[in-house]
Amino acid sequence: MDGHIVVFTTVTDIDAAVELADAVVNEGLAACCNIVPGLRSIYIWKGERYDEDEVLCIMKTRAGLFEELKARILQLHSYEVPEVIAVDIKAGHVDYLNWVDSATGLKKS
């Protein structure tokens, strides 16, 4: 097994989230993308404070696909500097992780 990660990004709205999710799942870069509306983000950008509504995208994939997934997110994203962060999955349901492998094109021998 190549190892698994959860990748997070935030986008402006549901339409952007669905576009991103469709692309990364259909291209086999992520097995699944959960879309979580109703996120509120407060942050400083270029010296200004912002308080914005956003939508969170949570993607499950293989660690070996991170760079390709990140590149695709950056290509589709509307933000100048989008959040694209990954967290290792230390443990998980083996059948689910096998499905992640299968859905992202890793063949079992």
Wavefront OBJ file of the C-alpha trace (Angstrom):
o trace
v 0.000 0.000 0.000
v 1.181 3.453 -1.009
v -0.256 5.244 2.026
v -3.345 7.389 2.125
v -4.105 11.037 2.767
v -7.008 13.397 3.270
v -6.653 16.616 1.272
v -8.498 19.799 2.210
v -9.288 22.884 0.178
v -11.873 25.631 0.465
v -13.706 27.234 -2.448
v -16.093 30.135 -2.933
v -19.375 28.281 -3.450
v -21.165 24.997 -4.147
v -20.758 25.294 -7.916
v -16.978 25.604 -7.583
v -16.935 22.668 -5.156
v -18.946 20.427 -7.485
v -16.740 21.369 -10.452
v -13.617 20.517 -8.452
v -15.077 17.290 -7.044
v -16.257 16.092 -10.456
v -12.850 16.743 -11.996
v -10.673 15.071 -9.367
v -12.956 12.055 -8.919
v -13.589 11.517 -12.643
v -9.847 11.794 -13.338
v -9.011 9.248 -10.620
v -7.036 11.721 -8.526
v -9.328 11.246 -5.524
v -11.646 8.393 -4.605
v -14.134 10.703 -2.947
v -14.687 14.391 -2.342
v -17.008 15.432 0.457
v -18.537 18.874 -0.036
v -19.284 20.697 3.209
v -21.222 23.957 2.768
v -21.737 26.570 5.433
v -18.100 27.109 6.360
v -17.143 30.531 7.696
v -13.513 31.576 7.380
v -11.919 34.521 9.154
v -8.410 35.360 8.000
v -5.894 38.079 7.198
v -4.960 38.518 3.537
v -2.602 41.272 2.364
v -3.062 43.153 5.626
v -6.867 43.103 5.510
v -9.205 41.072 7.729
v -11.794 38.987 5.899
v -14.879 37.151 7.138
v -16.145 34.989 4.269
v -18.536 32.144 3.568
v -16.762 29.217 1.924
v -17.331 25.574 1.048
v -14.933 22.897 2.291
v -13.823 20.062 0.007
v -12.425 16.955 1.719
v -10.732 14.486 -0.637
v -9.471 10.986 0.105
v -6.666 9.628 -2.048
v -3.328 7.837 -2.163
v -0.292 9.729 -0.886
v 1.501 9.128 -4.176
v -1.118 11.185 -6.018
v -0.729 14.335 -3.900
v 1.402 16.365 -6.307
v -0.839 15.568 -9.281
v -3.986 16.274 -7.245
v -2.510 19.537 -5.938
v -1.626 20.636 -9.483
v -5.182 19.927 -10.671
v -6.704 21.808 -7.723
v -4.461 24.802 -8.435
v -5.461 24.684 -12.108
v -9.185 24.751 -11.287
v -9.094 27.076 -8.269
v -10.147 30.732 -8.372
v -8.052 31.873 -5.382
v -4.624 33.440 -5.806
v -3.212 31.254 -3.005
v -5.639 28.411 -2.295
v -5.455 26.198 0.748
v -4.276 22.757 -0.357
v -3.187 20.718 2.650
v -2.860 17.000 3.231
v -3.023 14.932 6.397
v -1.766 11.355 6.577
v -4.304 8.659 7.340
v -2.566 6.711 10.122
v -5.182 3.955 10.320
v -8.479 3.130 8.691
v -10.955 0.467 7.680
v -8.950 -1.800 5.356
v -11.840 -2.372 2.955
v -12.338 1.394 2.625
v -8.645 2.023 2.009
v -8.617 -0.775 -0.584
v -11.547 0.961 -2.279
v -9.578 4.247 -2.281
v -6.745 2.380 -4.011
v -9.102 0.853 -6.565
v -10.963 4.098 -7.254
v -7.680 5.906 -7.887
v -6.352 3.293 -10.271
v -4.082 1.182 -8.071
v -4.459 -2.443 -9.091
v -4.080 -5.209 -6.511
v -1.974 -8.199 -7.567
l 1 2 3 4 5 6 7 8 9 10 11 12 13 14 15 16 17 18 19 20 21 22 23 24 25 26 27 28 29 30 31 32 33 34 35 36 37 38 39 40 41 42 43 44 45 46 47 48 49 50 51 52 53 54 55 56 57 58 59 60 61 62 63 64 65 66 67 68 69 70 71 72 73 74 75 76 77 78 79 80 81 82 83 84 85 86 87 88 89 90 91 92 93 94 95 96 97 98 99 100 101 102 103 104 105 106 107 108 109
